[in-house]
Amino acid sequence: MSRLSISSWSLHRALGPMYRPADDNSGDLVPHKETAGELSLLELPARVAQLGIKTLEICHFHFPTLDEGYISDLRSALKEAGVELFSILVDAGDITHPDSAKREKDLQWIREWLEVTAKCGATHARVIAGDADITVDNGNAHEHGVIRLSAKNLRELARFGREHGVQVITENFRPLTKRAEHLLAILDLCEGEVGLCADFGNYRGQTKYDELAAIFPRADSAHAKAHYEQPGEMERDDFIRCMDLTQESDFDGPYSLIFDGPGSEWDSLAEIQQIVESYVSD
Protein backbone atom coordinates (compact mmCIF):
# COMPACT_ATOMS: atom_id res chain seq x y z
CA MET A 1 0.00 0.00 0.00
CA SER A 2 1.36 3.42 -0.93
CA ARG A 3 2.03 5.49 2.17
CA LEU A 4 4.38 8.06 3.63
CA SER A 5 7.45 6.88 5.46
CA ILE A 6 10.62 8.51 6.73
CA SER A 7 14.17 7.31 7.27
CA SER A 8 16.19 8.11 10.37
CA TRP A 9 18.96 9.10 7.93
CA SER A 10 16.92 12.18 6.98
CA LEU A 11 17.14 13.35 10.59
CA HIS A 12 20.70 12.38 11.42
CA ARG A 13 21.52 15.90 12.60
CA ALA A 14 18.50 15.99 14.89
CA LEU A 15 19.36 12.52 16.20
CA GLY A 16 22.93 13.53 16.99
CA PRO A 17 25.69 10.91 17.08
CA MET A 18 25.89 7.79 15.00
CA TYR A 19 27.18 4.66 16.71
CA ARG A 20 29.88 2.16 15.84
CA PRO A 21 31.30 -0.95 17.55
CA ALA A 22 33.79 -0.25 20.30
CA ASP A 23 37.44 -0.85 19.42
CA ASP A 24 37.92 -3.30 22.29
CA ASN A 25 35.69 -5.96 20.64
CA SER A 26 33.40 -5.86 23.66
CA GLY A 27 30.30 -5.68 21.51
CA ASP A 28 29.42 -2.28 22.95
CA LEU A 29 28.36 0.57 20.66
CA VAL A 30 30.02 3.95 21.04
CA PRO A 31 29.16 7.33 19.51
CA HIS A 32 31.37 8.71 16.76
CA LYS A 33 31.07 12.07 18.52
CA GLU A 34 29.80 13.19 21.89
CA THR A 35 27.41 15.92 20.72
CA ALA A 36 23.84 15.06 21.60
CA GLY A 37 21.00 15.64 19.18
CA GLU A 38 17.72 17.40 19.81
CA LEU A 39 15.86 14.09 20.11
CA SER A 40 16.70 10.47 20.84
CA LEU A 41 15.85 7.44 18.73
CA LEU A 42 13.21 6.47 21.30
CA GLU A 43 11.56 9.87 20.80
CA LEU A 44 11.58 9.60 17.02
CA PRO A 45 8.37 7.55 16.55
CA ALA A 46 6.23 10.12 18.39
CA ARG A 47 7.85 12.98 16.51
CA VAL A 48 7.26 11.26 13.18
CA ALA A 49 3.63 10.61 14.10
CA GLN A 50 3.19 14.33 14.79
CA LEU A 51 4.05 14.91 11.12
CA GLY A 52 1.25 12.58 10.08
CA ILE A 53 3.73 9.86 9.06
CA LYS A 54 3.08 6.38 10.40
CA THR A 55 5.90 4.37 8.80
CA LEU A 56 9.58 4.51 9.73
CA GLU A 57 12.96 3.16 8.63
CA ILE A 58 15.94 3.14 11.00
CA CYS A 59 19.60 3.04 9.97
CA HIS A 60 21.58 0.49 11.93
CA PHE A 61 24.07 3.11 13.13
CA HIS A 62 21.37 5.08 14.94
CA PHE A 63 21.00 2.35 17.58
CA PRO A 64 22.95 3.42 20.69
CA THR A 65 22.71 -0.11 22.11
CA LEU A 66 21.30 -3.49 21.18
CA ASP A 67 20.33 -4.45 24.73
CA GLU A 68 17.07 -6.36 25.00
CA GLY A 69 15.68 -3.69 27.31
CA TYR A 70 16.39 -0.93 24.82
CA ILE A 71 14.83 -2.85 21.95
CA SER A 72 11.77 -3.47 24.12
CA ASP A 73 11.57 0.27 24.83
CA LEU A 74 11.80 0.99 21.10
CA ARG A 75 8.97 -1.41 20.33
CA SER A 76 6.89 0.26 23.03
CA ALA A 77 7.64 3.72 21.61
CA LEU A 78 6.57 2.57 18.15
CA LYS A 79 3.39 1.01 19.46
CA GLU A 80 2.43 4.04 21.54
CA ALA A 81 2.96 6.33 18.55
CA GLY A 82 1.08 4.02 16.18
CA VAL A 83 4.11 3.87 13.87
CA GLU A 84 5.04 0.87 11.73
CA LEU A 85 8.73 0.00 11.61
CA PHE A 86 9.04 -1.01 7.97
CA SER A 87 12.75 -1.69 7.81
CA ILE A 88 16.18 -1.57 9.32
CA LEU A 89 18.75 -0.21 6.87
CA VAL A 90 21.86 -2.35 7.29
CA ASP A 91 24.28 0.23 5.97
CA ALA A 92 27.57 -1.66 5.99
CA GLY A 93 29.04 -5.04 5.09
CA ASP A 94 30.31 -6.20 1.69
CA ILE A 95 28.80 -9.52 0.64
CA THR A 96 31.00 -9.53 -2.49
CA HIS A 97 34.34 -8.79 -0.81
CA PRO A 98 37.15 -10.64 -2.63
CA ASP A 99 38.61 -11.89 0.67
CA SER A 100 36.44 -14.88 1.61
CA ALA A 101 37.22 -14.57 5.32
CA LYS A 102 36.26 -10.88 5.36
CA ARG A 103 33.17 -11.66 3.30
CA GLU A 104 32.01 -14.35 5.71
CA LYS A 105 32.63 -12.04 8.66
CA ASP A 106 30.43 -9.40 7.02
CA LEU A 107 27.73 -11.97 6.24
CA GLN A 108 27.67 -13.08 9.86
CA TRP A 109 27.43 -9.45 11.01
CA ILE A 110 24.47 -8.92 8.65
CA ARG A 111 22.79 -12.08 9.98
CA GLU A 112 23.05 -10.62 13.46
CA TRP A 113 21.33 -7.45 12.22
CA LEU A 114 18.57 -9.54 10.68
CA GLU A 115 18.00 -10.97 14.14
CA VAL A 116 17.91 -7.44 15.56
CA THR A 117 15.45 -6.45 12.84
CA ALA A 118 13.10 -9.21 13.93
CA LYS A 119 13.41 -8.27 17.61
CA CYS A 120 12.51 -4.68 16.77
CA GLY A 121 9.37 -5.81 14.95
CA ALA A 122 10.45 -4.56 11.52
CA THR A 123 9.21 -6.56 8.54
CA HIS A 124 12.09 -5.77 6.17
CA ALA A 125 15.85 -5.33 6.25
CA ARG A 126 17.74 -3.56 3.48
CA VAL A 127 21.08 -5.21 2.70
CA ILE A 128 23.70 -3.77 0.34
CA ALA A 129 24.25 -5.96 -2.73
CA GLY A 130 28.00 -5.34 -2.79
CA ASP A 131 30.80 -2.82 -3.09
CA ALA A 132 32.50 -4.38 -6.11
CA ASP A 133 32.79 -1.99 -9.06
CA ILE A 134 32.46 -4.14 -12.17
CA THR A 135 32.17 -3.80 -15.93
CA VAL A 136 30.07 -6.22 -17.94
CA ASP A 137 31.91 -6.64 -21.24
CA ASN A 138 29.74 -9.22 -22.98
CA GLY A 139 26.41 -7.60 -22.18
CA ASN A 140 25.27 -10.56 -20.11
CA ALA A 141 25.30 -9.38 -16.51
CA HIS A 142 23.65 -12.60 -15.34
CA GLU A 143 26.87 -14.52 -16.01
CA HIS A 144 29.27 -12.17 -14.23
CA GLY A 145 30.92 -13.88 -11.28
CA VAL A 146 30.47 -10.98 -8.83
CA ILE A 147 26.79 -10.58 -9.71
CA ARG A 148 26.24 -14.30 -9.19
CA LEU A 149 28.10 -14.12 -5.87
CA SER A 150 25.93 -11.20 -4.75
CA ALA A 151 22.75 -13.06 -5.66
CA LYS A 152 23.94 -16.23 -3.94
CA ASN A 153 24.66 -14.41 -0.70
CA LEU A 154 21.51 -12.30 -0.83
CA ARG A 155 19.44 -15.46 -1.24
CA GLU A 156 21.20 -17.06 1.72
CA LEU A 157 20.50 -13.98 3.82
CA ALA A 158 16.89 -13.90 2.60
CA ARG A 159 16.39 -17.49 3.74
CA PHE A 160 17.93 -16.67 7.11
CA GLY A 161 15.70 -13.61 7.36
CA ARG A 162 12.55 -15.58 6.58
CA GLU A 163 13.29 -17.86 9.51
CA HIS A 164 12.93 -14.74 11.66
CA GLY A 165 9.97 -13.23 9.82
CA VAL A 166 12.08 -10.64 7.97
CA GLN A 167 12.05 -9.94 4.23
CA VAL A 168 15.47 -9.03 2.85
CA ILE A 169 15.52 -6.27 0.25
CA THR A 170 18.42 -4.60 -1.50
CA GLU A 171 18.84 -1.18 -3.14
CA ASN A 172 20.35 0.65 -6.11
CA PHE A 173 23.13 1.67 -3.73
CA ARG A 174 26.92 1.37 -3.83
CA PRO A 175 29.09 0.43 -6.82
CA LEU A 176 27.77 -3.00 -7.78
CA THR A 177 24.26 -1.71 -8.48
CA LYS A 178 25.24 1.61 -10.06
CA ARG A 179 23.65 0.32 -13.27
CA ALA A 180 20.09 -0.93 -13.51
CA GLU A 181 21.35 -3.80 -15.67
CA HIS A 182 23.48 -5.10 -12.79
CA LEU A 183 20.75 -4.70 -10.19
CA LEU A 184 18.08 -6.37 -12.32
CA ALA A 185 20.41 -9.30 -13.04
CA ILE A 186 20.95 -9.80 -9.30
CA LEU A 187 17.20 -9.71 -8.67
CA ASP A 188 16.57 -12.16 -11.51
CA LEU A 189 19.10 -14.57 -10.04
CA CYS A 190 17.45 -14.24 -6.63
CA GLU A 191 14.24 -15.59 -8.19
CA GLY A 192 11.84 -13.53 -6.09
CA GLU A 193 13.51 -14.20 -2.74
CA VAL A 194 14.92 -10.66 -2.42
CA GLY A 195 12.97 -7.41 -2.71
CA LEU A 196 14.04 -3.92 -3.73
CA CYS A 197 14.17 -0.41 -2.37
CA ALA A 198 14.50 2.05 -5.28
CA ASP A 199 16.27 5.30 -4.40
CA PHE A 200 15.55 8.40 -6.52
CA GLY A 201 18.97 9.90 -5.92
CA ASN A 202 21.38 7.03 -6.47
CA TYR A 203 21.41 7.22 -10.25
CA ARG A 204 22.82 10.32 -11.92
CA GLY A 205 23.59 11.62 -15.37
CA GLN A 206 21.81 11.37 -18.68
CA THR A 207 20.55 7.82 -18.13
CA LYS A 208 19.09 8.47 -14.66
CA TYR A 209 15.41 8.37 -15.58
CA ASP A 210 15.78 5.39 -17.91
CA GLU A 211 17.57 3.48 -15.15
CA LEU A 212 14.93 4.35 -12.57
CA ALA A 213 12.12 3.47 -14.96
CA ALA A 214 13.74 0.05 -15.38
CA ILE A 215 13.85 -0.74 -11.65
CA PHE A 216 10.67 0.86 -10.30
CA PRO A 217 8.43 -2.02 -11.44
CA ARG A 218 10.46 -4.31 -9.15
CA ALA A 219 10.40 -2.00 -6.12
CA ASP A 220 8.79 -2.85 -2.78
CA SER A 221 9.70 0.54 -1.31
CA ALA A 222 11.05 3.86 -2.54
CA HIS A 223 13.51 6.33 -1.13
CA ALA A 224 11.95 9.61 -2.22
CA LYS A 225 15.17 11.60 -2.17
CA ALA A 226 15.15 15.26 -3.18
CA HIS A 227 18.31 17.22 -4.05
CA TYR A 228 19.03 20.63 -2.55
CA GLU A 229 22.01 22.47 -4.02
CA GLN A 230 21.26 25.49 -1.80
CA PRO A 231 19.29 25.69 1.46
CA GLY A 232 15.59 25.71 0.68
CA GLU A 233 16.09 25.25 -3.07
CA MET A 234 14.78 21.84 -4.06
CA GLU A 235 15.37 20.49 -7.55
CA ARG A 236 11.60 20.14 -7.92
CA ASP A 237 11.50 19.17 -11.58
CA ASP A 238 13.83 16.25 -10.94
CA PHE A 239 11.89 15.10 -7.89
CA ILE A 240 8.50 15.34 -9.58
CA ARG A 241 9.76 13.44 -12.61
CA CYS A 242 10.90 10.64 -10.30
CA MET A 243 7.50 10.60 -8.58
CA ASP A 244 5.80 10.44 -11.96
CA LEU A 245 7.93 7.44 -12.90
CA THR A 246 6.80 5.56 -9.78
CA GLN A 247 3.19 6.21 -10.72
CA GLU A 248 3.76 5.01 -14.27
CA SER A 249 5.21 1.77 -12.89
CA ASP A 250 2.21 1.23 -10.55
CA PHE A 251 4.46 1.39 -7.51
CA ASP A 252 2.48 0.50 -4.39
CA GLY A 253 4.78 0.66 -1.39
CA PRO A 254 6.03 3.13 1.20
CA TYR A 255 7.65 6.37 0.02
CA SER A 256 10.38 7.07 2.54
CA LEU A 257 11.23 10.78 2.63
CA ILE A 258 14.99 11.25 2.23
CA PHE A 259 16.83 14.50 2.84
CA ASP A 260 20.58 14.97 3.04
CA GLY A 261 21.36 18.47 1.92
CA PRO A 262 22.02 21.99 3.15
CA GLY A 263 19.39 23.78 5.20
CA SER A 264 16.79 22.75 7.74
CA GLU A 265 15.98 19.04 7.96
CA TRP A 266 12.46 19.70 9.23
CA ASP A 267 11.59 22.40 6.68
CA SER A 268 12.99 20.45 3.75
CA LEU A 269 11.24 17.26 4.80
CA ALA A 270 7.97 19.19 5.07
CA GLU A 271 8.43 20.34 1.46
CA ILE A 272 9.19 16.80 0.27
CA GLN A 273 6.23 15.47 2.25
CA GLN A 274 3.84 17.95 0.64
CA ILE A 275 4.74 16.74 -2.84
CA VAL A 276 4.64 13.03 -1.97
CA GLU A 277 1.28 13.44 -0.23
CA SER A 278 -0.22 14.82 -3.44
CA TYR A 279 0.59 11.47 -5.10
CA VAL A 280 -0.29 9.15 -2.23
CA SER A 281 -3.69 10.77 -1.73
CA ASP A 282 -4.68 10.48 -5.41
N, C-alpha and C positions, 0 to 999 in steps of 0.2 A: 504494500500500500504506500502510495506517495505521501510523504510527510516531512516536516521540518526536523532537522537534527542539528547538532553542533558538536564540534570536536574540541577537546580540551586544548589542542594545539593552538586554536584560534584565540585562546585566552592565556597563553603561557606567561605573558607579562603580569596579568592579574593574579595568576596562581603562584608567581614567584619562582623559587628554585626548582630545577629538574633534579632527579635523583639517579645515582649510579651505584653499582656495587662498591663496597668498601675495598680498599687495597689489601687488607689483611686476610682476604678470603673467608671472612666470618659469615658471609651471607647477609650482613647488614647493608642497608641502603643509606647513602650519605648525600647531602645536597651538593651541587656543583658550585654553589655560592650560598652565603649565609643570609642574603637579603630576603625578607619575608614578602609575600605578595599581599594583595588587599583581601583575598579570600582563600580559604583552604579547599582542597579537593572535596572534603566532606560537605562543604557549604555550596559546592557547585550545582548539585541537582536542584536545590531550591531556587538558586539564582537563575538557572536556565528556565525553570518553570515560570518564573515571573515574566520572562520574555514571551511566554506562550509557546515554548518549545518543550516537547515531551519525549524527545529521544536524544541520546547522548553517546558519544564515543570518547574513550579515555586512552591517551597515549601511555605506554607502559612506564615511561620515565616520570610521570606525574604521581606515581605511587610513592609515598614517603616510607612505607613499610608494607610487608606482605603478611604481617601477623594476622592470625585468625580473627582476633578481636577487632582489628581495624577493618578487615574485609566485611565482617558482620556489621560494623557501624556504617560502612558504605552502602551495603544492601538496605539497611534501615533508612538511610538518608534518601536513597532512590525511591523506596516505597512510599515514604512520607510525602515526597514531592510529586509522586505520580509520574516518575520519569523512567522510561525504558532504557536500559543500558544495551544498546545494539551491539557494540563491539569494543574490544580492546585492540589498539593498534600496536602490534609488536614491531617496534621501529628499529630493530637491529638484528644481527645474525645474517650470515651469508650461507645459504644452503647449496651454493655452487662453488664454494671456495676450493681452489685446486689442491690444498693440503687436506687429505682425508681426515686426519686427526682433528684439525681445526673445524672442518665441516661437521663432523660428528658431535663435537663439543657444542657448536652452535645449534645443531638440531636438538640436542638434549635440552639446551637452555630454552628453546622455543617450546618444546613439549611441556616444560615446567610452566611457561606462561599460558599455555592452553589449559592447564589445570587451574591456574589462577583465574583465567577467564570464566571457567565453569563455576568456581567458588563465588565469583562476583555476581553471577546470574546473567552474564552477557550471553547472547546467542551466537555471536560471530567473533572471529579473531582474524585480523588482517596480518598476513605473513608476507614478507618481501620475497619475490621470486628469485632474486639473486643479484649480485653485484658485478658479475662478469660482463665485460663490454665486448660483444662479439660482432662479427660480420658474417652474413650468410652469402657465400659466393655463388652457390648453385641455384639460389632462389627457392630452395626447399628447406624452410626453417624446421620442419618437423623432424628432419634427419640430423640436425646439428647436435653434437654430443652434449653441449652445455644445456641446451633447451631440453633435451631428454632427461638429463640429470635433474634439472629443476622440476620437471613434471613428476619424475619418480619420487623425489623427496616431498613435494607438495602433496602428492597422493598419500604417502606414508603419514604425513602430519594430519591430513584430513581424516584418515581412518582412526588415528589416535584421538583427534578431536571429537569424532562422532561417539567414541566410547564415553566421552564426558558431556555429551549433549551440545557440542560446539561445532559450528560450521566454519571451516577454514575458507577464507577468501584471500585473493592477492590483489595487486594494484599495478597500474601503469606507473611504476615508481622505481627509480634506480636504473642503472645502465642496461641490465638485461632486457627490460621491457620498454626501452626508449622508442621502439618501433612497434606499431600495432601488429605487424606481421609476426614478430617474436612472441608477443603476449598471446595472440590468438592461437599460435602453434602450441604453446604451453597448455592453454585451456583445452584445446582439442585432445592433447595427449592425456590430460587428466580425466577425460571422459565423464564430465559432469560432476566429479567428486569435489571440485574446487570452484568457488564462486569468484566474483570480481567486484572490486570497488574502482570506479572510473573517476579519475581526477581531472577536472577541467584544465588545471594549470601545468600539468606535467608533460604536455607536448607543446612544442614551440615551432615557430617558423612557418613556411609556406604550406606545409602539409598538415598543420595542426588539426584543422577541422575535418579533413578526410580521415585522419587517424582516429579522432574521437568518434566520428560517425561509424567507423568500423567496429569499435569496441562497445559502444553504448548498448547495442542489442543484447550483449552478454552480461550487462551489469546488474548486480543485486543492490548496489548502493552507489551514490555519487558524492564526490567531494566537490561541492559548488564553490570553487575558489575564484575569487575576484582579484585582479591586479590593481594596485595603487602605486603609480610612479611618484606621486606627490600626496601629502596628507589630504584626505577628503576628495581626491580626484580619481574616482573609479574609472577603469576602462570599460564603460557600460556596454558599448557595442560588442566587444569581445564576449563579455559575460552573457549578454542576452542571446548572442548567436549560439553559445554553448547550451544555454537553457532550451533554445528552440530545437537543437539537435537531440536532446533527451526526449523531448515531446515527439519528435518525428520517429524515434526508435521505440515508442511506447514504453519508455522506462517507468517502472512502478515500484520504486523503493525509496528509502530515506535520502533526502538531500541534506548532506551535512555541510553547514556553513563554514567556510574556511577563509580565514584572514591572516595574512602574515606580511604586513606592509607598514609604511610609515603612517603615523596618526593614531587616533583613538581606536582601540579595539572595540569598545562598546558602540561608538557611533558608526564605525564602518560595518560592523556586524548588523546593526539595525538597517543600514542601507541595503546590504545584501539580502537580509531577511525580507524586506519589503518587496524586492523583485521576485524572490523565490515564492513567496506567498501568493503572488498574482498567478503563478502557474499551478501551484498545488491546489488552490481553491477553485480552479476552472472545472 
